[in-house]
Amino acid sequence: MAQIIVQEEYGQWRAWFPESPQASSGGTSLKGAMGQLLRDNGLDAANLHLQYHGASARRHVFRFENVICQDCRGTGKYVGFQAVEDCKACSGRGYRS
């Protein structure tokens, strides 16, 4: 189960995955920030089932089920003979939409 956190700060909304908060997306609305985050990470909102697990008026938590990436078996990493890098199929997330 993965989460998306969306928070309003000074009139702007910011959305991020808890495992990588530095890679956030912004917008002027909750929907805009979350939509941008999904697009930035190659996720199709039409294929996700989000469940709202609210927090407060300015901070919202959504959970969604995801499919484990078969290329990296959910680790998010590609391990080669001489290198370890993020899985290209799932962008290092360990799951796909």
Helices and strands as residue ranges (DSSP letters): E 2-9, E 12-17, E 20-27, H 30-40, G 45-47, E 50-52, E 59-64, E 67-68, E 77-79, E 84-86, E 95-96
